[in-house]
Amino acid sequence: MPPGVVFQDQKEYQYFCHFRDVTAVEFSTGFEPALWNALVLQACDNPSILRLTVATAALSLATKGSQPAARDFEKDAHHQHALQQYGEALKGIREMVAMGQDSMRIALISALLIFCFESLHGDLGRAIVHVQSGIDMIVKRISNTPRQYYFSRVKSAGVGSSGAIDDDLLTAFMRLDRPSLTLLSKRKDNRPLLTSRIFTLLFAEEHLEIPRGFATTAEARVYLEDLKWRVLTTTQPPDTVKSFWQEDLDDTRTPDLGAVPLELKQWYEGSGVLNSTSNLGLEFAHWHDAFSPLLNYAMSPAGDGMFIGAVTLHVQALAADLLISGSCGSLTSVPGVSSSSSGTGNMNRFPTVYAIISFCRRLVAHPRFLKGFVFDIGIIPSLVKVIMVCPDRRLKLEAINVLKSMEPRREGVWDSTAVARAGEISLEQEDGQMDLDMIDPNLLEAM
C-alpha cells in the first residue's frame, strides 16, 4: 500500500484494490502495468487523484460485459458511485488550480485518468481534449530544454523515475501522440495539430540499434516503437488531408473515427511511406530475428503468461512493415503460421497480411483477451492497415470480421466497432467503383 493514502471508508478501499489488481492489468493489455499500479497509485495520497482512481475502477466494473439481470442493480450502483467520485475529483482539481497548487505530475496523471474515465463512459471527444491538453503541457515544458527531460528508453522500460516529469508519464503521452489522435483532434481554428511532438523533441536524433536478442517484451516494445515512430517522418498531414480541417466546426461535434482510416492512408501516401525503399524494412527484419526466441516461448504452454503482449508486438511489427514493404512482401517463417494452414493461395500471395489476420484471430480467442476498453494500443490499428493496404477483397473482409469478433473492444482512441463499419463502407465503395468500371463509357455518355 503506498504511504500517505487515506481512505474515507471500506468501499473506497475496495475500489482502490480493484484498480490495483484488475483495472491496471486490463488497461495494460498484456504489458507491465507499472504506470497504473505504481505511479498512479503512489499519487493517490492526493485526494483528487484517489477519487479519480476510485471513479475509474467503479466505472470499469459498471461497464463489464453480460451479467445476470439480478446483478443489474450492482452495475447501477457502481455507475452512480463512479459519477459521484468523478464529480468530486474534478471539483478538487479545479480548486487546486485556482489556488496554484497543482503540480505538473498531478495534472498529467489527472489527464490520463480522465481520458480513461471518459473513454469508458463513451465520450471520446472529452477524452481527447484532456489528452491533448496533457501533450500541450508537456511540449510547452520541454521545448526550450529538451535535453533536461531526456531519459534512457531502454534502461527505463517499465521503471519510473524521479525526474522533472516521470519517464512513465512521458512515455504514456508519447504513445498517445500519434497521427490518429491528430486526425481526431479537429479544432475550430482549422489548424491541424502536429503529431509525435514529444518523440520529435526528445528522441528524433537518437536511433536505437537493435540488439541480437531481447530480455523482455518491455525491451522489445521500446525498440519496436522506435522503428514505428520513424515510419512516418512528417509531423503534420499533407495538403490532401488538411482539407479535412476546412469545414466549419461546432463545440458539440463528435470525433469521426470512421473517417480516420482513409485519412491515414492519404497521409501515408502523401508522405511517401507506402511501398517505400527505406532501410526500415531491413531493420524490421532484424527486430523479428531478435524477438523470435521470446515469441517462440510465448507460443508455448510454458510462456502463456506473456502470450498477449508478445503476440501483440509481433502483429504490430508485421503491420508496420506492411506499410513500407507492401502487401506482397516476403514473410520470415514464424510459429503458428504455415502455408498448409491457409487452404488458399493467400498465404503465398499476401504472406504478411495472412500472418497479421491469423495471429489476431488467436489473440481474440485467448481467454485473457479483453473485449472492452484498454489504454495501450493493441491490434486494432494493425487490422486497419490491412484494410488500407491489402488489394485482396477477401482478406480485407477477414480483417473486418476479426474486428467484429472483438467488439466492443477499444484501444486508446481506436474503436473496433467504428473501424469495422468504416472498412465495410470502404468495401462497398470499392464494389460500386468496380461496377462503374464494368459499364460501357459510351452508355454513360448517352445518359
N, C-alpha and C positions, 0 to 999 in steps of 0.2 A: 504494500500500500504506500503510495507516495506520501512523503511527510507534509504536514500542513493542510491536508484535505479534511474538511469538517463537514459531516453530513447532518442535515436537518432531521432526518428520520430514517427508519429502516427501508422504506420504499426507495428513497434516493440512493441509498447504499446498494440496493439490489439492482437498480438500473445501471449504476456505475459498474458493478461487477459484470452485468450483461454486456455492456460496451467493451469492457476489457477482455472478456472471454469469448464473445461471439461476434459482436458488430465489428470490432477491429480486424478480426480474421476475415470476415466476409468482405469488408471494404478492400482488403489487400489481395483478394482473388488469387491465392496460391503463392504470394510473395511474403517476405517477412513483414509483420505489421508494426515495426518499430515506431513509425510515425504516429500511430494511433495509441498503442498500449504503452508507449514510453513517453514521447514528447507531449502528446495531448493530455494524457493522464497526469503527468507531472505538473502541468499548468492548471490543474483543477483546484489548486489552492486559491485560485481566483474564483470567486463565487459565480461570476457570469460565465466563465468557461465551464465550470461544473454544471451549471444549468443547461448550457448548450449541449454538453455531453449527455446529460440525462435525457434531454428532449430528443436528441438524435437516437439514442437507444430505445426510447419509448416508441418513437415513430417507426423505427425499424421493426419492432415487434408488431405494431399495428398494421403494417403493410405486408406481413408474411402471407404466403400463398394460402391455398384452400385449407380451411379448418372446419370442424363440425359447427353446425348452426348454433349449438349450445354455447359455443365459445365466442360468438359474435360480441357479446357484452364485454368480454375481456379485451378484444381488439378495440372496441369503442372507448373503453377506459384508458387503454394505452394512448389512443389518439388524443383524447381530451387532456391527459396529463402532459403529453408532448407539446401541445399548443400552449398550455398554461406556462410550462417551463420556458418555452421558446420566447414567449412574450415578455416574461420577467427578465430573461437573459438580455434581450435586445434593449430593454429599458435600462438595465445596469450598464451596458456598453455605452449607450448614449450619455449616461451620467458621467462615466469615466472620461469620455471625450470632452464633455463640457467643462470638466474640472482639470483637463490637461493631464490625466493620469494614465491614459492608455499608452502602453509601450508598443514598439514595432512587433515584438514577438506575440503579445496578446492579440494585437489587431490581425496578424496573419493567421494565427490559429483560429480566431473567431471567423475569419473569412472562409477558411476550409470547412469548418463545422457548419456554417450557414449554407455553404454550397451543397454539402451532403444532405442537410435537412430539407432544403428547398427542392433538391433533386428527388428525394424520397417522397416529398409532398406533391411532386408533379409540376412545379413551377420552374421550368428551365430558364426562363427569362431572368427571374430574380437570382437564380443560382449563378448565371453567367455574369451578371452585374457585379456580384461580390468577388468572383474570381478575378475579373478584370481589374477591379479596384485594388486587390492584393498585388497583382502583377505590376500595375502602375506604381504602387507604393514601393515595391522592390526596385523597379527600374529607376525611379527617381532617386532612391537612396544610393544605389551602387554606380550610377552613371559617371560621376566625377572621379571616383577612385575604385574602379572595378577590382584592382589587384588586392585591395584590402579585404574583399569578400570572396576571393578565390579559395577553393578548397580542393583537396585531392579526392577526385570522384572514386577512384579505385579503393584507396585505403579507408574511405568513409562509407563504403557500401553497407547500408543497414545500420550505421553507427552515427549517432548525433554528434553535436559539437557544442562548444561554449562560445562560439564566435558572435560577432555583432548580429548576424542572422543565422539561425541554426541551419546546418547543412541539409538536414532532412526537410526543412521548410522550403529552402531554395530549390531543392530537387523536386519536391511535390508541385510547386508552382511552375517550374521549368517543364515538367511533364505535361501540364495542362496547357502551356503556352505554345499551342500548335496551330497549323493552318485552319483546322476545323473550328477552333474557338474564334479565330479571326473572322471567319465567314459567318459565324453565328452572332457576332458582336456588332451588328449594324448600329450606327449612331445617327442621330438626327442631323448632325453637321455634315453628313455624307463623306466623312473622311474614313477610308479603310485603315484599320489598325495594322501595325506591324506584327509579325509573328516571330516566335523564337527569340525574343528580345533578351531574355535572361541568359540563354545559352550563348548568344552572339557576344554579349558583353563579357562573359566570364571565360568562355572556352573556345571561341572561334579560332584562336591561334594554336590551340593545343589539340593535336591529333593523336589519339591513343593508339599505340602499337599493339596489335593483338598478340597475346602470348600463345605458347604451344598448347596450353590447356587451361581450364578454369577450375578453381577450387570449389566454387559455389554457384548457384543460379544467380545470386545477387551480383557477383562479379561479372558473370556473363551478360547480365542485363545492362550493366554500365557500358561495356564495350559495344553491345548491340545498339544501344541508344545513341552512342557517339556516331556510329555509322548512319543511323536513321536520320539524325539531325542534319547530316551532310548530304543526304539525297536531294533535298530541296535547298538550293543555295540562295534563293531570293527570299527576302523577309516581307515582301508585300506582293499582292496578286498582280498579274499583268492586266493590261487595259481590257482584255476580253472579259475579265471577271469584275473589274472595277465598275462597270456599268451597273452591276448589282446594287451599288450604293446610290444610284442616281434617282431612284424613286422616292416619293415622299413617304416619310415615316411618322408614326404617332407613338406615344409612350406606351400604348397597350399592345403593340404588335408582338406576337409570339415568335421566337426564333424558328425559322423554317429549316428543320433538319433534313427534310426531304429534298431540298434543293442543294444540299452540300455535296453529295457525290458528283453531280455534274459539274459544279463549280470547282471542286478539287481537281477533276480531270482536266478542265480548262486551264487551271493553274499549273498543273504538271506539264501539260502540252506546251503552254506558253513559255514555260521556263526551260524547256528542252530536256526534261527529266526522262520521259518515256523513251525506251529503247536507246538510251544514251551510250556513248562509247567511253565513259569514265572508267577509272581504275577501281571504282567501288565494287564492281562485280567480283573482282579477284579478292577484295578484302572480305566480302560476304562469304566467299568460299573458304577463306582462312578461318573466319568465325565459326562456320559449320564444322570444320575439322577440329577446332579446339573444343567445341561444345559437344561433339559426338559422344565421348565417354559418359558425360552427365546425362545426355538424352537416352543412351542405351540403358543406363542404370535406372532412370525414371520409368522406362517402359517395362522394367522387370517387376515381379511381385515385391521384391525387397525394397524397391525405390518408389513404391506407390505414393508415399507421403509427399514426394516432390513432383508427382506427375503433372498436376495442374500448372504449376509455374514453369516447369521445363518445356512442356509441350506448347504452352502459350508463347514462350520466347521463340521456339522453333517456327511456329506459324508466323509470327511477326517478322522473323528474318526472311522466310520464304516470300512473304508478301512484299517486303521492301525490295528484295532482289528482283521480284517480278516486275516492278516499275521500271527498273533501269535495264533489265536484260530482255524484257518482253515475255509474252506468254509461252513462247516456244523454246525458251532457254533449257539447257540441259540441267538435270537434277542429279545431285550426288546420291548414291544409294543410302537410304535411311531406314531404320527399323519401322515395321508396321505398314510399309507400302511396298507392294510388289506388282510387277506387270501382270501377273496372273490373277490378281485380286480385282482388277478393274472390269474385266468382262467385255471391254470395248477397246477401240483404238485411242481413246482419250488419254490414257496413261502415256502412250508413246508420243502423241501429238502435243499434248499440253501437260508435261510431267509436273511442273511446279504448281500449276492450278489444281491438278488432281491431288497432289500431296496436301495442299492447303485444305481442300474440302475434306479429304479423308481424315486428317488429324483433327479438324474442327468437329467432325462427327463424333470422334472418340472422346473429345473433351466434353461435349454437350451430354454425352451418355454417361459420363463419370458421376458417381453418386455425390461427390463433393462440389460439382459444378453448380453455382448459384444462379437461378433464373430470377434475379431481382437486381437491385442497384448495387454496383460495386464502384469504388472510387478509381482504382487503377484500370488503365486501358488493357483489354484482353484481346479478343479475336474479331470483334465486330468490324473495326476498320480494315482488317485483313480481308474479310469477305467482301467488303465494299470495293477494295482494289480488284478483286476477281471480277466483279460486275462491271467495273470501269474498263478493264484492260482486255479480258479474255474475249476473243471473237466467237467462241463456240456457244451457241444459244443454250444447249442442254446443260453445260457446265455452269453457265450463269444462273439457270433455273435451279440447279442443285445448290448453289451458294445461297440463293434466296430461300430455299426450303430449310437449309441449316439455320438461317436467321430466324425463320418462323418457329423452328423447333425449340429455340431458346427463349421465346417470348415469355414474360415481358422483361427480359434481360436489358439492363442499361449499364454502360461502362463510361464513367465520366460524363461527357456531353453526348455520347452516342446512344441511340435508342434502337434496339433490334427491330421493333415493330415499324418505326418510321422509315428506316433504311430498306427494310424488306419491301415495303409498299413503293418506295422510290425505285427500287430495282424492277418491280413489276411494271410500273409506269414506263420505265426506260425500255423494257422489252416490248411493251405494247406499241411504243413509238417506233421502234425498230421494225416491228412487223408491219406497221402502217406504211413505213417508207419502202419496205420491200414490195408491198402490194402496188404502190405507185410506180416503182421501177419496172414492174412487170406490165404496166399499161402502155399501149402504143402511144408515143408522144403526139402523133397526128390526131388521135382521138381526143386527147386533152385540148389541143388547139381548136378543135371543132366545137367544143362545148361552150 
